[in-house]
Amino acid sequence: MSAAATGTRLADLTTARVGGPAGTLVEASTEQEIVDAVRAADAAGSPLLIISGGSNLLIGDDGFDGTVVHITSTGFTVNDDDATCGGVMVKVQAGQDWDELVEYTVLHAFSGLEALSGIPGSTGATPVQNVGAYGSDVSQTIATVRTYDRETDRIKSFTNFELGFGYRDSLLKRSTVEGSPRYVVLSVEFQLALGRMSTPIRYAELARVLGVEVGKRAYSNDVRREVLRLRGGKGMVLDAPDPDTWSTGSFFTNPVVTEDVAAALPEDAPRFPAGEHRVKLSAAWLIDQAGFGKGFGLADDAGHAAADGRAALSTKHTLALTNRGGASTDDLLAIGRLVRDGVERVFGIRLEPEPLLINCAL
């Protein structure tokens, strides 16, 4: 564990490249160092923020006046000794880069994570948000999550069922307040099938580019290649020279509404089943149809006045709220408010932010 540093600019640890200074920053590169750092912060009565890949955080311009534990633990182990699991068990440290893990599993013919290629951030964050894309999410492959329970000062492991996964949701997220979790993720164990074929393709756009029907399988290498291409075309793969990728990814979640609300929308509004009498809508479609197109905030319009072009919707995808260079958190939130309020005004549907907002509010 590195010595505590003060005043570190948190913008340097987030993919949106915004955020003020940390009160105290502690680097923790092992499970024990993570636990020790959290215990020390709690014993001192210091507010706690956990950060790793920084891809799902928007931190206020005033920063975080407390202890920031930066989790940098990496590595994973593969256990294929138990044939009863129907594949392999892969135990991954919380700070492990997510896409490096996905690439490894595809190259070694472990099936299940291929459609989640290119998502930025760390593995430890994936069960918190139930990270997903292209019809897949981590709840489909997670076996257990090992955590440190701050309330009981004990290590606690959760099974998949105990995590209570939902759409971009889990018990871990529901017990987190202002970025301060009750359960600090230490490692995640995945159960993956053996084979070079993917899990069934559930997303129509991905099925189309792969040339298969929805519900059919494709080679995992092909799935990873096409997902990376699709995400790259939407600015959803980190690329340092490209400000379209200086974001938290999708800024708004796709709203889940009642069938009655969905029925009131135009016929061409995308709709997806989301449980009994519930429908998931496309936030990107709602944003675009409410008058906020790609690059909103760059042109001389209402968005320009909000942030003077420093922040804008991505020029590649309306769901990403991007830092065009020199933006503040307030700049990003100003564009976000215009979009949220505009969608609500046109459709009566209030979009909710997907990233954690720390010391700031939409």
C-alpha positions as CSV (number, residue, x, y, z in Angstrom):
1,M,0.0,0.0,0.0
2,S,1.4,3.3,-1.0
3,A,1.8,6.2,1.4
4,A,-1.3,8.5,1.6
5,A,-1.2,11.5,-0.8
6,T,-3.2,14.7,-0.4
7,G,-4.6,17.0,-3.0
8,T,-4.4,14.5,-5.9
9,R,-6.6,15.6,-8.8
10,L,-9.3,12.9,-9.2
11,A,-9.8,13.9,-12.8
12,D,-6.6,12.0,-13.6
13,L,-8.3,8.8,-12.3
14,T,-11.5,9.0,-14.2
15,T,-12.4,8.4,-17.9
16,A,-14.4,11.6,-18.1
17,R,-11.3,13.5,-17.0
18,V,-13.1,15.8,-14.5
19,G,-13.2,16.0,-10.7
20,G,-11.4,18.0,-8.0
21,P,-8.8,17.0,-5.5
22,A,-8.9,14.1,-3.1
23,G,-8.6,14.8,0.6
24,T,-6.4,11.7,1.0
25,L,-5.6,9.2,-1.7
26,V,-4.4,5.7,-0.8
27,E,-3.2,3.2,-3.5
28,A,-4.1,-0.4,-2.6
29,S,-2.7,-3.2,-4.8
30,T,-3.7,-6.4,-2.8
31,E,-6.7,-7.6,-1.0
32,Q,-5.2,-7.1,2.4
33,E,-4.1,-3.5,1.5
34,I,-7.7,-2.8,0.4
35,V,-9.1,-4.0,3.7
36,D,-6.4,-2.2,5.7
37,A,-7.0,1.1,3.9
38,V,-10.8,0.9,4.3
39,R,-10.4,0.0,8.0
40,A,-8.1,2.9,8.6
41,A,-10.5,5.3,7.0
42,D,-13.4,4.0,9.0
43,A,-11.4,4.1,12.2
44,A,-10.5,7.7,11.6
45,G,-14.1,8.6,10.8
46,S,-13.1,9.7,7.3
47,P,-15.7,9.7,4.4
48,L,-14.7,7.0,2.0
49,L,-14.7,6.8,-1.8
50,I,-13.7,3.7,-3.7
51,I,-12.2,4.2,-7.2
52,S,-10.5,1.8,-9.6
53,G,-11.0,2.3,-13.4
54,G,-12.9,5.5,-12.8
55,S,-15.3,4.8,-15.8
56,N,-18.5,5.0,-13.9
57,L,-17.9,8.1,-11.7
58,L,-18.6,11.8,-12.1
59,I,-16.8,13.6,-9.3
60,G,-17.7,17.2,-8.4
61,D,-15.3,20.1,-9.1
62,D,-14.7,20.5,-5.4
63,G,-13.4,16.9,-5.3
64,F,-13.8,14.6,-2.3
65,D,-12.9,15.7,1.2
66,G,-12.2,12.3,2.6
67,T,-10.2,9.2,1.9
68,V,-10.1,7.9,-1.7
69,V,-9.0,4.3,-1.9
70,H,-7.6,3.6,-5.4
71,I,-7.9,-0.2,-6.0
72,T,-5.1,-1.4,-8.3
73,S,-5.1,-5.1,-7.5
74,T,-4.7,-7.1,-10.7
75,G,-4.5,-10.7,-11.9
76,F,-6.8,-13.7,-12.1
77,T,-6.6,-17.5,-11.7
78,V,-8.3,-20.2,-13.7
79,N,-9.6,-23.4,-12.1
80,D,-10.7,-26.1,-14.4
81,D,-10.3,-29.0,-12.0
82,D,-14.0,-29.4,-11.2
83,A,-15.8,-30.8,-14.2
84,T,-19.2,-30.5,-12.4
85,C,-19.2,-26.8,-13.0
86,G,-19.6,-27.4,-16.7
87,G,-16.6,-25.2,-17.6
88,V,-14.0,-23.2,-15.8
89,M,-14.0,-20.9,-12.8
90,V,-12.0,-17.7,-13.2
91,K,-11.3,-15.7,-10.0
92,V,-10.4,-12.1,-10.8
93,Q,-8.9,-9.4,-8.6
94,A,-11.0,-6.3,-8.2
95,G,-8.6,-3.9,-9.9
96,Q,-8.1,-6.1,-13.0
97,D,-8.7,-4.3,-16.2
98,W,-12.0,-5.7,-17.5
99,D,-11.3,-5.8,-21.3
100,E,-7.9,-7.5,-20.7
101,L,-9.8,-10.3,-18.9
102,V,-12.4,-10.6,-21.7
103,E,-9.7,-10.8,-24.3
104,Y,-8.0,-13.6,-22.3
105,T,-11.2,-15.6,-22.0
106,V,-12.0,-15.4,-25.7
107,L,-8.4,-16.3,-26.7
108,H,-8.5,-19.3,-24.4
109,A,-12.0,-20.5,-25.6
110,F,-13.9,-19.6,-22.4
111,S,-17.4,-18.6,-23.5
112,G,-19.6,-16.1,-21.8
113,L,-17.9,-12.7,-21.7
114,E,-17.4,-12.0,-25.4
115,A,-20.3,-9.6,-25.9
116,L,-19.0,-7.5,-23.1
117,S,-15.8,-6.6,-24.9
118,G,-14.5,-3.1,-24.9
119,I,-16.2,-1.9,-21.8
120,P,-13.8,0.3,-19.8
121,G,-13.1,0.0,-16.1
122,S,-12.2,-2.6,-13.6
123,T,-13.6,-6.1,-12.9
124,G,-14.6,-5.2,-9.3
125,A,-17.0,-2.6,-10.6
126,T,-18.9,-5.0,-12.9
127,P,-21.1,-6.8,-10.3
128,V,-22.0,-3.5,-8.6
129,Q,-23.7,-2.1,-11.7
130,N,-24.5,-5.4,-13.3
131,V,-22.5,-4.2,-16.3
132,G,-24.0,-5.2,-19.6
133,A,-24.1,-4.6,-23.3
134,Y,-25.5,-6.2,-26.5
135,G,-27.9,-8.4,-24.7
136,S,-25.4,-9.7,-22.1
137,D,-24.6,-8.8,-18.6
138,V,-22.3,-10.1,-15.9
139,S,-25.1,-11.6,-13.8
140,Q,-25.2,-14.4,-16.4
141,T,-21.7,-15.6,-15.5
142,I,-20.8,-14.4,-12.0
143,A,-20.7,-17.3,-9.5
144,T,-19.5,-15.4,-6.4
145,V,-18.2,-12.0,-5.3
146,R,-15.8,-11.7,-2.3
147,T,-16.2,-8.5,-0.3
148,Y,-15.2,-6.7,2.8
149,D,-18.2,-5.9,4.9
150,R,-17.5,-2.5,6.6
151,E,-20.4,-2.9,9.1
152,T,-19.3,-6.2,10.5
153,D,-15.5,-5.8,9.8
154,R,-15.5,-9.3,8.1
155,I,-14.9,-10.8,4.8
156,K,-18.2,-11.8,3.2
157,S,-18.8,-13.7,0.0
158,F,-22.1,-13.5,-2.0
159,T,-23.5,-16.1,-4.4
160,N,-25.1,-14.9,-7.6
161,F,-28.6,-15.3,-6.2
162,E,-27.7,-13.3,-3.0
163,L,-26.5,-10.4,-5.1
164,G,-30.1,-9.7,-6.2
165,F,-29.2,-8.6,-9.7
166,G,-31.4,-6.4,-11.7
167,Y,-31.1,-4.1,-14.7
168,R,-27.9,-2.1,-14.0
169,D,-28.5,-2.9,-10.3
170,S,-27.4,-5.2,-7.5
171,L,-27.4,-5.5,-3.7
172,L,-23.9,-4.0,-3.8
173,K,-25.2,-0.9,-5.6
174,R,-28.2,-0.6,-3.4
175,S,-26.0,-0.6,-0.3
176,T,-23.7,2.1,-1.6
177,V,-24.3,5.7,-0.6
178,E,-22.5,8.6,-2.4
179,G,-19.8,6.2,-3.7
180,S,-19.2,4.8,-0.2
181,P,-20.1,1.1,-0.2
182,R,-21.0,-1.1,2.7
183,Y,-19.5,-4.0,0.8
184,V,-16.1,-3.4,-0.8
185,V,-15.5,-5.8,-3.7
186,L,-12.2,-7.7,-3.4
187,S,-12.5,-10.3,-6.1
188,V,-15.1,-11.7,-8.5
189,E,-15.4,-15.3,-9.6
190,F,-16.9,-16.2,-13.0
191,Q,-18.2,-19.5,-14.2
192,L,-17.6,-19.8,-18.0
193,A,-18.4,-22.5,-20.5
194,L,-15.7,-24.2,-22.5
195,G,-15.8,-23.8,-26.3
196,R,-15.1,-21.4,-29.1
197,M,-18.8,-20.6,-29.7
198,S,-20.4,-17.7,-28.0
199,T,-23.4,-17.8,-25.7
200,P,-26.7,-17.2,-27.7
201,I,-26.7,-13.8,-29.4
202,R,-29.6,-11.8,-27.9
203,Y,-29.1,-8.4,-29.5
204,A,-30.5,-7.8,-33.0
205,E,-27.9,-5.3,-34.2
206,L,-25.1,-7.7,-33.2
207,A,-26.9,-10.7,-34.7
208,R,-27.2,-8.8,-38.0
209,V,-23.5,-7.9,-38.3
210,L,-22.6,-11.5,-37.4
211,G,-25.0,-12.9,-40.0
212,V,-26.9,-15.1,-37.5
213,E,-30.4,-15.1,-36.2
214,V,-31.1,-13.8,-32.7
215,G,-30.8,-16.7,-30.3
216,K,-28.1,-18.5,-32.4
217,R,-24.4,-18.7,-31.6
218,A,-21.3,-17.4,-33.4
219,Y,-17.6,-17.8,-32.9
220,S,-16.6,-15.9,-29.8
221,N,-13.6,-14.3,-31.7
222,D,-16.1,-12.9,-34.3
223,V,-18.4,-11.6,-31.5
224,R,-15.5,-9.8,-29.8
225,R,-14.3,-8.3,-33.1
226,E,-17.8,-7.0,-34.1
227,V,-18.6,-5.7,-30.6
228,L,-15.3,-3.8,-30.5
229,R,-16.1,-2.4,-34.0
230,L,-19.7,-1.4,-33.0
231,R,-18.6,0.1,-29.7
232,G,-15.7,1.9,-31.4
233,G,-18.1,3.4,-33.9
234,K,-20.1,4.9,-31.0
235,G,-17.1,6.2,-29.2
236,M,-17.5,3.6,-26.4
237,V,-14.0,2.2,-26.5
238,L,-11.4,4.3,-24.7
239,D,-9.1,6.1,-27.2
240,A,-6.9,8.8,-25.6
241,P,-6.8,11.1,-28.7
242,D,-10.5,11.0,-29.2
243,P,-12.6,13.3,-26.9
244,D,-15.7,11.3,-27.9
245,T,-14.4,8.7,-25.5
246,W,-13.7,11.1,-22.6
247,S,-16.9,10.1,-20.8
248,T,-18.5,7.7,-18.4
249,G,-19.9,5.7,-21.3
250,S,-23.7,5.8,-21.4
251,F,-24.7,8.7,-19.2
252,F,-28.4,7.7,-18.9
253,T,-29.9,4.3,-18.3
254,N,-32.6,3.0,-20.6
255,P,-35.8,3.7,-18.8
256,V,-38.1,0.8,-17.8
257,V,-41.7,1.9,-17.9
258,T,-45.2,0.4,-17.8
259,E,-46.9,-0.9,-20.9
260,D,-49.3,2.1,-20.9
261,V,-46.4,4.6,-20.9
262,A,-44.7,2.8,-23.8
263,A,-48.0,2.6,-25.8
264,A,-48.2,6.4,-25.8
265,L,-44.9,6.7,-27.7
266,P,-44.7,6.8,-31.5
267,E,-44.8,3.4,-33.1
268,D,-41.2,3.5,-34.2
269,A,-39.9,4.0,-30.6
270,P,-37.7,0.9,-29.8
271,R,-39.2,-1.3,-27.1
272,F,-37.9,-4.4,-25.3
273,P,-39.7,-6.7,-22.9
274,A,-38.6,-6.1,-19.3
275,G,-40.8,-8.3,-17.1
276,E,-44.5,-8.5,-16.4
277,H,-46.2,-5.4,-17.9
278,R,-42.9,-3.6,-18.1
279,V,-41.1,-2.3,-21.2
280,K,-37.5,-1.1,-21.6
281,L,-37.1,1.9,-23.9
282,S,-34.1,3.3,-25.7
283,A,-32.7,6.4,-23.9
284,A,-30.7,7.2,-27.0
285,W,-33.8,7.3,-29.2
286,L,-35.7,9.5,-26.7
287,I,-32.8,11.9,-26.5
288,D,-32.5,12.1,-30.3
289,Q,-36.2,12.5,-30.9
290,A,-36.4,15.2,-28.2
291,G,-34.1,17.3,-30.3
292,F,-30.7,16.5,-28.9
293,G,-28.6,15.1,-31.7
294,K,-25.1,13.8,-31.8
295,G,-22.7,16.6,-30.9
296,F,-25.3,18.7,-29.1
297,G,-23.5,21.4,-27.2
298,L,-20.9,22.0,-29.8
299,A,-23.0,24.1,-32.2
300,D,-24.4,27.5,-31.6
301,D,-27.5,26.4,-29.9
302,A,-28.9,26.1,-26.3
303,G,-26.2,23.6,-25.4
304,H,-23.5,26.0,-26.5
305,A,-24.6,28.5,-24.0
306,A,-24.6,25.9,-21.3
307,A,-20.9,24.9,-21.5
308,D,-19.3,27.0,-24.3
309,G,-18.5,23.9,-26.3
310,R,-16.3,22.4,-23.5
311,A,-18.9,19.6,-23.0
312,A,-21.3,18.0,-25.4
313,L,-23.1,14.8,-26.4
314,S,-20.7,12.6,-28.3
315,T,-20.6,13.2,-32.1
316,K,-20.9,9.4,-32.4
317,H,-23.7,8.5,-29.9
318,T,-26.3,10.5,-28.1
319,L,-26.0,8.5,-24.8
320,A,-22.5,9.7,-24.1
321,L,-21.8,13.0,-22.4
322,T,-18.3,14.0,-23.3
323,N,-15.5,16.3,-22.1
324,R,-14.3,18.1,-25.3
325,G,-11.2,19.3,-23.5
326,G,-11.0,21.5,-20.5
327,A,-14.5,20.8,-19.3
328,S,-15.5,20.9,-15.7
329,T,-18.0,18.6,-13.9
330,D,-20.4,21.5,-13.9
331,D,-20.1,21.8,-17.7
332,L,-21.0,18.1,-18.2
333,L,-23.9,18.3,-15.8
334,A,-25.2,21.5,-17.5
335,I,-25.5,19.5,-20.8
336,G,-27.0,16.5,-18.9
337,R,-29.7,18.7,-17.4
338,L,-30.7,20.2,-20.7
339,V,-31.1,16.7,-22.2
340,R,-32.9,15.2,-19.2
341,D,-35.3,18.1,-18.9
342,G,-35.9,18.2,-22.7
343,V,-36.8,14.5,-22.8
344,E,-39.1,14.9,-19.9
345,R,-40.8,17.9,-21.5
346,V,-41.4,16.1,-24.8
347,F,-42.2,12.5,-23.6
348,G,-43.0,12.8,-19.9
349,I,-40.2,10.3,-19.1
350,R,-37.4,11.4,-16.7
351,L,-34.1,9.9,-17.5
352,E,-31.8,8.7,-14.7
353,P,-28.0,9.0,-14.7
354,E,-26.1,5.7,-14.9
355,P,-22.7,6.8,-13.3
356,L,-22.3,7.5,-9.6
357,L,-22.5,11.3,-9.0
358,I,-20.0,12.2,-6.2
359,N,-20.3,15.5,-4.5
360,C,-22.4,16.8,-7.4
361,A,-26.0,16.4,-8.6
362,L,-27.9,16.4,-11.8
